[in-house]
Amino acid sequence: MNEYKKILILDNEIEANIMEDILKEREIPHIIQSYHVPGYDGVFQFHMGWGHIEASQENKQEILKIYEDVKNSSKDTNQKR
């Protein structure tokens, strides 16, 4: 098994859920790690982002492309409103 490294920072829980669904559907091994610490009520998430995705380097480009597509899709949806 390849070593997992941080691939990208997620902005929010919605992005995390969308990415989780897509990566599972495509059977891309990964870990989604939230920065939420209950005692600090989201302070770390405010400064660092919601969390991040870890995966092997061999999947990095595919994950980044998926993320870019998700972000662009979100922008397109917001512009149509």
N, CA, C and O atoms as CSV, one atom per row, in Angstrom:
chain,resi,resn,atom,element,x,y,z
A,1,MET,N,N,0.842,-1.180,0.000
A,1,MET,CA,C,0.000,0.000,0.000
A,1,MET,C,C,0.883,1.238,0.000
A,1,MET,O,O,1.869,1.316,0.733
A,2,ASN,N,N,0.510,2.212,-0.841
A,2,ASN,CA,C,1.274,3.453,-0.912
A,2,ASN,C,C,1.030,4.316,0.313
A,2,ASN,O,O,-0.020,4.240,0.951
A,3,GLU,N,N,2.007,5.124,0.622
A,3,GLU,CA,C,1.886,6.053,1.739
A,3,GLU,C,C,0.928,7.176,1.367
A,3,GLU,O,O,0.987,7.706,0.257
A,4,TYR,N,N,0.049,7.536,2.290
A,4,TYR,CA,C,-0.896,8.622,2.061
A,4,TYR,C,C,-0.246,9.949,2.426
A,4,TYR,O,O,0.472,10.057,3.420
A,5,LYS,N,N,-0.517,10.962,1.594
A,5,LYS,CA,C,-0.044,12.323,1.839
A,5,LYS,C,C,-1.213,13.276,1.643
A,5,LYS,O,O,-2.186,12.951,0.962
A,6,LYS,N,N,-1.109,14.452,2.244
A,6,LYS,CA,C,-2.148,15.463,2.083
A,6,LYS,C,C,-2.187,15.885,0.620
A,6,LYS,O,O,-1.169,16.261,0.039
A,7,ILE,N,N,-3.375,15.818,0.038
A,7,ILE,CA,C,-3.550,16.160,-1.370
A,7,ILE,C,C,-4.120,17.567,-1.533
A,7,ILE,O,O,-3.633,18.349,-2.350
A,8,LEU,N,N,-5.159,17.886,-0.746
A,8,LEU,CA,C,-5.764,19.210,-0.859
A,8,LEU,C,C,-6.546,19.564,0.386
A,8,LEU,O,O,-6.949,18.693,1.158
A,9,ILE,N,N,-6.757,20.874,0.571
A,9,ILE,CA,C,-7.534,21.398,1.693
A,9,ILE,C,C,-8.977,21.588,1.235
A,9,ILE,O,O,-9.228,22.108,0.147
A,10,LEU,N,N,-9.911,21.168,2.062
A,10,LEU,CA,C,-11.340,21.331,1.784
A,10,LEU,C,C,-11.853,22.573,2.494
A,10,LEU,O,O,-11.471,22.852,3.631
A,11,ASP,N,N,-12.727,23.321,1.815
A,11,ASP,CA,C,-13.256,24.567,2.374
A,11,ASP,C,C,-14.374,24.355,3.379
A,11,ASP,O,O,-14.519,25.125,4.328
A,12,ASN,N,N,-15.173,23.299,3.166
A,12,ASN,CA,C,-16.340,23.113,4.030
A,12,ASN,C,C,-16.833,21.673,3.991
A,12,ASN,O,O,-16.343,20.852,3.215
A,13,GLU,N,N,-17.800,21.386,4.833
A,13,GLU,CA,C,-18.327,20.030,4.967
A,13,GLU,C,C,-19.065,19.574,3.712
A,13,GLU,O,O,-19.066,18.384,3.396
A,14,ILE,N,N,-19.686,20.496,3.000
A,14,ILE,CA,C,-20.387,20.130,1.770
A,14,ILE,C,C,-19.395,19.606,0.741
A,14,ILE,O,O,-19.628,18.570,0.120
A,15,GLU,N,N,-18.294,20.317,0.561
A,15,GLU,CA,C,-17.240,19.835,-0.341
A,15,GLU,C,C,-16.743,18.462,0.097
A,15,GLU,O,O,-16.545,17.569,-0.726
A,16,ALA,N,N,-16.549,18.310,1.390
A,16,ALA,CA,C,-16.057,17.032,1.916
A,16,ALA,C,C,-17.019,15.901,1.572
A,16,ALA,O,O,-16.590,14.827,1.149
A,17,ASN,N,N,-18.317,16.136,1.750
A,17,ASN,CA,C,-19.311,15.099,1.458
A,17,ASN,C,C,-19.368,14.766,-0.028
A,17,ASN,O,O,-19.466,13.598,-0.402
A,18,ILE,N,N,-19.307,15.788,-0.871
A,18,ILE,CA,C,-19.327,15.556,-2.319
A,18,ILE,C,C,-18.096,14.767,-2.745
A,18,ILE,O,O,-18.203,13.786,-3.481
A,19,MET,N,N,-16.931,15.197,-2.281
A,19,MET,CA,C,-15.690,14.501,-2.629
A,19,MET,C,C,-15.699,13.072,-2.112
A,19,MET,O,O,-15.261,12.157,-2.809
A,20,GLU,N,N,-16.192,12.874,-0.905
A,20,GLU,CA,C,-16.276,11.526,-0.329
A,20,GLU,C,C,-17.107,10.617,-1.231
A,20,GLU,O,O,-16.704,9.491,-1.525
A,21,ASP,N,N,-18.266,11.106,-1.666
A,21,ASP,CA,C,-19.148,10.312,-2.523
A,21,ASP,C,C,-18.481,9.965,-3.852
A,21,ASP,O,O,-18.533,8.818,-4.297
A,22,ILE,N,N,-17.857,10.954,-4.481
A,22,ILE,CA,C,-17.222,10.725,-5.786
A,22,ILE,C,C,-16.043,9.770,-5.658
A,22,ILE,O,O,-15.903,8.846,-6.459
A,23,LEU,N,N,-15.193,9.988,-4.657
A,23,LEU,CA,C,-14.010,9.133,-4.499
A,23,LEU,C,C,-14.406,7.696,-4.181
A,23,LEU,O,O,-13.767,6.759,-4.659
A,24,LYS,N,N,-15.456,7.512,-3.375
A,24,LYS,CA,C,-15.938,6.155,-3.094
A,24,LYS,C,C,-16.495,5.513,-4.358
A,24,LYS,O,O,-16.228,4.345,-4.643
A,25,GLU,N,N,-17.276,6.293,-5.118
A,25,GLU,CA,C,-17.874,5.786,-6.347
A,25,GLU,C,C,-16.796,5.332,-7.332
A,25,GLU,O,O,-16.956,4.319,-8.011
A,26,ARG,N,N,-15.712,6.076,-7.404
A,26,ARG,CA,C,-14.615,5.744,-8.323
A,26,ARG,C,C,-13.588,4.793,-7.711
A,26,ARG,O,O,-12.586,4.449,-8.338
A,27,GLU,N,N,-13.860,4.380,-6.480
A,27,GLU,CA,C,-13.001,3.430,-5.760
A,27,GLU,C,C,-11.563,3.937,-5.643
A,27,GLU,O,O,-10.609,3.187,-5.846
A,28,ILE,N,N,-11.426,5.209,-5.314
A,28,ILE,CA,C,-10.117,5.820,-5.082
A,28,ILE,C,C,-9.862,5.818,-3.580
A,28,ILE,O,O,-10.556,6.517,-2.840
A,29,PRO,N,N,-8.886,5.052,-3.117
A,29,PRO,CA,C,-8.593,5.003,-1.675
A,29,PRO,C,C,-8.178,6.382,-1.156
A,29,PRO,O,O,-7.373,7.077,-1.776
A,30,HIS,N,N,-8.741,6.760,-0.013
A,30,HIS,CA,C,-8.482,8.092,0.533
A,30,HIS,C,C,-8.909,8.161,1.993
A,30,HIS,O,O,-9.567,7.260,2.514
A,31,ILE,N,N,-8.519,9.250,2.634
A,31,ILE,CA,C,-8.972,9.580,3.984
A,31,ILE,C,C,-9.366,11.046,3.953
A,31,ILE,O,O,-8.626,11.878,3.427
A,32,ILE,N,N,-10.523,11.370,4.509
A,32,ILE,CA,C,-10.910,12.765,4.677
A,32,ILE,C,C,-10.799,13.077,6.164
A,32,ILE,O,O,-11.443,12.444,7.000
A,33,GLN,N,N,-9.969,14.064,6.469
A,33,GLN,CA,C,-9.687,14.437,7.851
A,33,GLN,C,C,-10.229,15.827,8.140
A,33,GLN,O,O,-9.836,16.795,7.490
A,34,SER,N,N,-11.122,15.933,9.103
A,34,SER,CA,C,-11.658,17.224,9.527
A,34,SER,C,C,-10.705,17.871,10.532
A,34,SER,O,O,-10.039,17.179,11.302
A,35,TYR,N,N,-10.648,19.196,10.517
A,35,TYR,CA,C,-9.847,19.927,11.500
A,35,TYR,C,C,-10.672,20.333,12.719
A,35,TYR,O,O,-10.170,21.021,13.607
A,36,HIS,N,N,-11.924,19.914,12.763
A,36,HIS,CA,C,-12.794,20.305,13.879
A,36,HIS,C,C,-12.312,19.687,15.194
A,36,HIS,O,O,-12.089,18.480,15.289
A,37,VAL,N,N,-12.160,20.536,16.189
A,37,VAL,CA,C,-11.822,20.109,17.544
A,37,VAL,C,C,-12.957,20.609,18.435
A,37,VAL,O,O,-13.108,21.818,18.613
A,38,PRO,N,N,-13.761,19.695,19.000
A,38,PRO,CA,C,-14.967,20.107,19.742
A,38,PRO,C,C,-14.725,21.188,20.794
A,38,PRO,O,O,-15.537,22.106,20.908
A,39,GLY,N,N,-13.673,21.114,21.543
A,39,GLY,CA,C,-13.419,22.077,22.605
A,39,GLY,C,C,-13.102,23.478,22.107
A,39,GLY,O,O,-13.207,24.445,22.861
A,40,TYR,N,N,-12.714,23.592,20.841
A,40,TYR,CA,C,-12.343,24.895,20.293
A,40,TYR,C,C,-13.401,25.472,19.357
A,40,TYR,O,O,-13.190,26.531,18.768
A,41,ASP,N,N,-14.526,24.793,19.215
A,41,ASP,CA,C,-15.688,25.285,18.470
A,41,ASP,C,C,-15.340,25.831,17.086
A,41,ASP,O,O,-15.783,26.918,16.716
A,42,GLY,N,N,-14.554,25.084,16.327
A,42,GLY,CA,C,-14.293,25.460,14.944
A,42,GLY,C,C,-13.195,26.481,14.720
A,42,GLY,O,O,-13.014,26.931,13.588
A,43,VAL,N,N,-12.455,26.865,15.747
A,43,VAL,CA,C,-11.393,27.866,15.597
A,43,VAL,C,C,-10.358,27.411,14.573
A,43,VAL,O,O,-9.939,28.204,13.729
A,44,PHE,N,N,-9.938,26.144,14.633
A,44,PHE,CA,C,-8.935,25.650,13.694
A,44,PHE,C,C,-9.482,25.639,12.278
A,44,PHE,O,O,-8.755,25.953,11.335
A,45,GLN,N,N,-10.756,25.283,12.110
A,45,GLN,CA,C,-11.353,25.256,10.785
A,45,GLN,C,C,-11.424,26.656,10.189
A,45,GLN,O,O,-11.281,26.817,8.977
A,46,PHE,N,N,-11.638,27.651,11.008
A,46,PHE,CA,C,-11.697,29.022,10.525
A,46,PHE,C,C,-10.360,29.436,9.914
A,46,PHE,O,O,-10.333,30.126,8.894
A,47,HIS,N,N,-9.271,29.029,10.516
A,47,HIS,CA,C,-7.941,29.435,10.067
A,47,HIS,C,C,-7.321,28.474,9.058
A,47,HIS,O,O,-6.529,28.898,8.216
A,48,MET,N,N,-7.659,27.207,9.125
A,48,MET,CA,C,-6.962,26.198,8.333
A,48,MET,C,C,-7.807,25.581,7.218
A,48,MET,O,O,-7.274,24.820,6.411
A,49,GLY,N,N,-9.082,25.878,7.150
A,49,GLY,CA,C,-9.975,25.195,6.221
A,49,GLY,C,C,-10.747,24.133,6.979
A,49,GLY,O,O,-10.446,23.854,8.140
A,50,TRP,N,N,-11.731,23.545,6.340
A,50,TRP,CA,C,-12.574,22.553,7.010
A,50,TRP,C,C,-11.796,21.285,7.357
A,50,TRP,O,O,-11.984,20.691,8.419
A,51,GLY,N,N,-10.925,20.890,6.443
A,51,GLY,CA,C,-10.164,19.656,6.624
A,51,GLY,C,C,-9.371,19.385,5.358
A,51,GLY,O,O,-9.162,20.283,4.543
A,52,HIS,N,N,-8.929,18.142,5.197
A,52,HIS,CA,C,-8.158,17.822,3.998
A,52,HIS,C,C,-8.404,16.382,3.556
A,52,HIS,O,O,-8.975,15.569,4.284
A,53,ILE,N,N,-7.950,16.100,2.330
A,53,ILE,CA,C,-7.997,14.749,1.778
A,53,ILE,C,C,-6.573,14.225,1.739
A,53,ILE,O,O,-5.656,14.915,1.293
A,54,GLU,N,N,-6.396,12.997,2.212
A,54,GLU,CA,C,-5.126,12.288,2.099
A,54,GLU,C,C,-5.317,11.110,1.164
A,54,GLU,O,O,-6.345,10.433,1.197
A,55,ALA,N,N,-4.316,10.875,0.331
A,55,ALA,CA,C,-4.357,9.740,-0.590
A,55,ALA,C,C,-2.934,9.488,-1.084
A,55,ALA,O,O,-2.009,10.232,-0.757
A,56,SER,N,N,-2.776,8.438,-1.867
A,56,SER,CA,C,-1.454,8.145,-2.419
A,56,SER,C,C,-1.144,9.137,-3.535
A,56,SER,O,O,-2.054,9.665,-4.174
A,57,GLN,N,N,0.110,9.381,-3.761
A,57,GLN,CA,C,0.541,10.320,-4.791
A,57,GLN,C,C,0.090,9.874,-6.185
A,57,GLN,O,O,-0.111,10.711,-7.064
A,58,GLU,N,N,-0.068,8.585,-6.391
A,58,GLU,CA,C,-0.494,8.102,-7.711
A,58,GLU,C,C,-1.920,8.537,-8.052
A,58,GLU,O,O,-2.291,8.556,-9.226
A,59,ASN,N,N,-2.717,8.885,-7.053
A,59,ASN,CA,C,-4.088,9.349,-7.281
A,59,ASN,C,C,-4.233,10.869,-7.189
A,59,ASN,O,O,-5.330,11.401,-7.360
A,60,LYS,N,N,-3.140,11.559,-6.921
A,60,LYS,CA,C,-3.196,13.000,-6.667
A,60,LYS,C,C,-3.823,13.773,-7.817
A,60,LYS,O,O,-4.756,14.545,-7.595
A,61,GLN,N,N,-3.339,13.588,-9.034
A,61,GLN,CA,C,-3.838,14.366,-10.170
A,61,GLN,C,C,-5.313,14.108,-10.432
A,61,GLN,O,O,-6.055,15.038,-10.750
A,62,GLU,N,N,-5.746,12.870,-10.303
A,62,GLU,CA,C,-7.155,12.550,-10.512
A,62,GLU,C,C,-8.029,13.226,-9.455
A,62,GLU,O,O,-9.089,13.764,-9.775
A,63,ILE,N,N,-7.587,13.197,-8.204
A,63,ILE,CA,C,-8.342,13.847,-7.121
A,63,ILE,C,C,-8.399,15.357,-7.331
A,63,ILE,O,O,-9.452,15.967,-7.145
A,64,LEU,N,N,-7.285,15.962,-7.715
A,64,LEU,CA,C,-7.272,17.404,-7.965
A,64,LEU,C,C,-8.203,17.767,-9.115
A,64,LEU,O,O,-8.874,18.797,-9.058
A,65,LYS,N,N,-8.257,16.951,-10.148
A,65,LYS,CA,C,-9.152,17.194,-11.278
A,65,LYS,C,C,-10.611,17.083,-10.841
A,65,LYS,O,O,-11.438,17.911,-11.223
A,66,ILE,N,N,-10.926,16.079,-10.053
A,66,ILE,CA,C,-12.289,15.914,-9.534
A,66,ILE,C,C,-12.668,17.145,-8.718
A,66,ILE,O,O,-13.765,17.681,-8.873
A,67,TYR,N,N,-11.767,17.591,-7.854
A,67,TYR,CA,C,-12.027,18.754,-7.006
A,67,TYR,C,C,-12.253,20.007,-7.856
A,67,TYR,O,O,-13.163,20.791,-7.587
A,68,GLU,N,N,-11.435,20.184,-8.862
A,68,GLU,CA,C,-11.591,21.324,-9.767
A,68,GLU,C,C,-12.968,21.287,-10.449
A,68,GLU,O,O,-13.633,22.316,-10.567
A,69,ASP,N,N,-13.386,20.104,-10.892
A,69,ASP,CA,C,-14.698,19.948,-11.521
A,69,ASP,C,C,-15.823,20.269,-10.539
A,69,ASP,O,O,-16.813,20.898,-10.913
A,70,VAL,N,N,-15.676,19.841,-9.294
A,70,VAL,CA,C,-16.683,20.132,-8.264
A,70,VAL,C,C,-16.760,21.636,-8.025
A,70,VAL,O,O,-17.858,22.189,-7.952
A,71,LYS,N,N,-15.622,22.304,-7.902
A,71,LYS,CA,C,-15.594,23.748,-7.675
A,71,LYS,C,C,-16.204,24.503,-8.858
A,71,LYS,O,O,-16.976,25.442,-8.663
A,72,ASN,N,N,-15.863,24.097,-10.074
A,72,ASN,CA,C,-16.404,24.758,-11.264
A,72,ASN,C,C,-17.903,24.548,-11.377
A,72,ASN,O,O,-18.633,25.454,-11.779
A,73,SER,N,N,-18.359,23.365,-11.026
A,73,SER,CA,C,-19.791,23.064,-11.059
A,73,SER,C,C,-20.534,23.947,-10.063
A,73,SER,O,O,-21.627,24.438,-10.349
A,74,SER,N,N,-19.942,24.141,-8.910
A,74,SER,CA,C,-20.535,24.993,-7.871
A,74,SER,C,C,-20.600,26.443,-8.351
A,74,SER,O,O,-21.607,27.115,-8.127
A,75,LYS,N,N,-19.558,26.933,-8.999
A,75,LYS,CA,C,-19.536,28.301,-9.512
A,75,LYS,C,C,-20.605,28.486,-10.583
A,75,LYS,O,O,-21.307,29.497,-10.598
A,76,ASP,N,N,-20.727,27.504,-11.482
A,76,ASP,CA,C,-21.739,27.572,-12.536
A,76,ASP,C,C,-23.139,27.639,-11.959
A,76,ASP,O,O,-23.980,28.399,-12.439
A,77,THR,N,N,-23.387,26.847,-10.933
A,77,THR,CA,C,-24.704,26.832,-10.290
A,77,THR,C,C,-25.000,28.176,-9.638
A,77,THR,O,O,-26.120,28.677,-9.741
A,78,ASN,N,N,-24.018,28.764,-8.972
A,78,ASN,CA,C,-24.203,30.053,-8.298
A,78,ASN,C,C,-24.414,31.192,-9.285
A,78,ASN,O,O,-25.167,32.124,-8.999
A,79,GLN,N,N,-23.762,31.132,-10.444
A,79,GLN,CA,C,-23.896,32.185,-11.442
A,79,GLN,C,C,-25.269,32.167,-12.109
A,79,GLN,O,O,-25.739,33.204,-12.579
A,80,LYS,N,N,-25.912,31.012,-12.155
A,80,LYS,CA,C,-27.231,30.893,-12.779
A,80,LYS,C,C,-28.340,31.421,-11.898
A,80,LYS,O,O,-29.463,31.615,-12.365
A,81,ARG,N,N,-28.050,31.652,-10.646
A,81,ARG,CA,C,-29.087,32.147,-9.706
A,81,ARG,C,C,-29.291,33.616,-9.817
A,81,ARG,O,O,-30.120,34.179,-9.102
